[in-house]
């Protein structure tokens, strides 16, 4: 499941987003309600915390 996040919020939380993606979370960045980008873990990269990754 991807979490939707507005572009302004993504900008303000940019330092935290890569850590969450590394933990297995995925984000869809939106601009005025329209999806413009997906921020997802790279294929083949394993999350350090499998419990956090399973929560998606």
N, C-alpha and C positions, 0 to 999 in steps of 0.2 A: 504494500500500500504506500503510495506516495503522499507526502504532506505538501499541500499547496501553501506557498508563501509569496507575498507581494514583493515586487522588485525593491521598493523602498525598505521594507523589513529585511530583505535579504542583504541589502547594502549595509544596514546597521548591524546585522548579526554575522557579517562575513567571516570574522575570525573563528566563530563557533561552528559554522556549517561544515567545513571540512572534517572536523573532529567527529561530528555526528554521522557524516557520510562514511567515514572510516569505520564507525561502529555498526554500519549496515543500514542506516536510514537513507531514504530517497526523497528528494524534493522536486516539486514542479514549481518553477518561478513564473509568476504571472505579472502582467502589466494591464491594469484596468480590467481585470477579470479574464483576460485572454492568456492562455498558456504560451510562454515564449521560450522556455528552456527547461531541461531536466538535469538535475544534479544527482547522479547515481554513482554507487561504488563501481570501480573498474572490474571487469570480468576477471576472475581468477584471484582477486584479492580477498583474503579472509578477514572477517571482523575479529578483533581481539576478544570481544565479549559476545559469545554466542547467544546469551540470553537477550541482550539488547537487539541483536540482529533478528532474533526470532519474534520480537514484538512487532515487526513490520508486518 
